[in-house]
Amino acid sequence: MNFNSDTSRLAQALNDFFDLDYLLEKLAQVLIKASENCTISYAEIKECCHDLSEDVLLLCWKWKLLIPLRTSGCGEWDNLILLAEEGENYQLPNVSRFLVDIARISGHWDSQEAIFRLFRIMNEPAWQMMPELVVKMMAKAVNGKVDALAIREACREVNMEERLDTMIAILKGSGIISPKLASKVQISRIGSPLYEVNPCVFAEMK
């Protein structure tokens, strides 16, 4: 693969965990445009991807590289409504944007560096510890989900248990996790809130 452009470097990074060569260049173009402009419209995706627009958009949504701005309530992923049609707009979760911005320069999907940079910019006092916390939390995830008890355990392992509520709040704000509001039966069974893990971070760290 040619490394002469941001697009080709990002496509190479995505190739580390996507086995979809025919989509990689278009996917990279869409993500770069979205990162530069903060949001991207369906019309812009269509202009770039043509007949592959829906495939690219669905892949972005599956991996939480892009999330729709349209929502049926609050901003949790369970409340977001994905539509592939004119007038719709999408954005990158914060951590996804950092992953894209690093990969377009380095050619590598570097979750640790993205987490470092994101939490440093967020002025998190323990930013240097955040990659370790996320790795420990990811190790406890089951089927892409983690409960609050597991997050507490991960916080305890890095000596931040007393900041559990703060850690959950900033992990949500960073786009690394999102509450699973639709899993009330499961939440009732385990007796703890449940969170979906951003799979584009999980892909490189699992």
N, C-alpha and C positions, 0 to 999 in steps of 0.2 A: 504494500500500500504506500502511496506517495505521501511523504511527510512535509510537503511544501506549503501547507495551509492549515489554518485552524480547523477547517472542516475535516481534512484527512486525519489530523491528529486526534480529534474527538471521535471520529469513526473508528480509528484503531483502538481507542480506549473502550468504546462500546462493544467492540468485537470480542473483548475479553470475556464477556458474559452473555452476549447475544449471538445466536447462531442464525442470523438473518441478514446475510450479506447484501441482498437486494434492497434492503431498507436502510442500511447504515448511513450512506451519504445523505439521503434526504432527512433522516432522523437528526443527524448532526447539524444540518443546515437549519432545521426548525428550532432546535435547542439553542443554537448560537443566537439566532434572531430573537428568541424569547428572552434569553439572558441579557442581551444588549438593551432591549426595549422594556424590560420588566414584565410585559405581557405579549401575547401573540393572538391574533384573531384567526377564526376558521378560514376567512378569505385569504389571509397570508399563508396559511398552511396549504390551502388549495392551490394557490399560485405557485408554490414551491414543489408540491408533491403530486398534483394532478390526480390520477386514478389511485395513487397510493395514499391519499390523504387520510382516509378512515383507518387504514392499517397502521399508519404512523401515529395517529391520535390514540387509537386503542392501546398500542404498545406503550406510549407515553403515560397513559392513565394506569395501565396495569402495573407499571414500575414506579409510579408517582414521580415521573420526570416532569410531567405537566399535570396540573389539576384545573378543572373548570372553575370559573368565577361564579357561575350560576349555582345557587343553593336553595334548598327548600327550608332552610332555617339558619343555624349558625354555621361556622366554617369547618366543622369536623368533616372528614372525608365521607362518612356515611350520609351526610346531608347534601353533598355536592351532586349536581345533575350534569352528566356528560351528554352533550348533544353535538352532533357533527353537522352543523348547518350554519348558514349565513347569520351574522349578528352575534355569534358566540365568541367568547374570549377565554383565554387560559393563561396560567402563570406557573412558574417553577416554585415549589416549596423552597424555603431558604437553603436547606442543606443541598438540595438538588442543584441549585444555581451555583453554589460553591464547587460542587463536584464537576459541573460542566465547565466552569471557568478555569479550573485547574487542568482538566483533561485536554482542553483545546490548546493549551500551551505545552503540556508535558507529554501528551499521548498516552497517559496512564490514568486509570480510575483510582484515585487515592483518597479513600474515605478518611483515613487518619488525618491527613493534611487539611482536608475540607472541614473536618470537625474542629481542629485546632484553630483555623482561621475564622470560622464562623463564631465560635464562642469567645474568641479574643475580641472580635469586633462588637459582639454583644456585651462586652465588659463583664463577662462572667469571671469572678475572682479565681475560680478553680479551672480556668480554661485548659491548662496543661493536663489536667486529669480527665477531661471529658472523653477523649478517645478510649481510654481504658474503661471508663464507666460504660460507654456505649457497647464496647466489645463484650463486657461481662453481661450486660443486659441482653444483647443479641443471642448470647449462648444459652439464655434461659427461654428464648422465644420458642413457641410451638405453633407450627403452621402459620408463621408470620405474625403471631400475636403474643403479647406479653402482658401479664397482669401486674397490678400495683404491688403485690407481695413480692414478685420477682424483681421488680425495680427497687424495692426497699432492700432486698438482699444484695443486689448489685451495688447500691449506694453504701451498704454496710461494708462491703468488701474493699471499697476505696475510701473508707472513713468519712463518708458524707451522709450517713443515715439521718443525722439531725436536720439535714436540708432536703429531706425527701420531697416535700410539697413543692419547694422551689425547683428542684431538679425535674419533677414531672412537668411543671409549668414551662420551663425553658426547653425541655425536650419537645413539648408540643409546639411551642413558638418557633422552634428551629425547623420543624417539619420532619423530625425523626420519628415521632409517634403521633397517633391521633386516636381519640377515644372511639371505641366500638359501641356506638349507641344502639345498634340494632341487635346486640347480643344479650338481651335482658335475661333470658333463661340461663345462659351460660354464666353471666355475672352473678345471678342469684345462687347458682350452684357452687361457684368457687368463693363467693363472699368477698369479692374484690373487683374494683373497676378493671376493665380490659382495654388494651390499646393495640391498635394495628401498627406494625413497624414498617417504616418506609423501605420497600424492597430494594430500591436502587442503592441504599447504604448497605443493606443486608447482603446484597449480591457479592460485594467485594470483601466483606468481613466474616462471612460464615465459614 
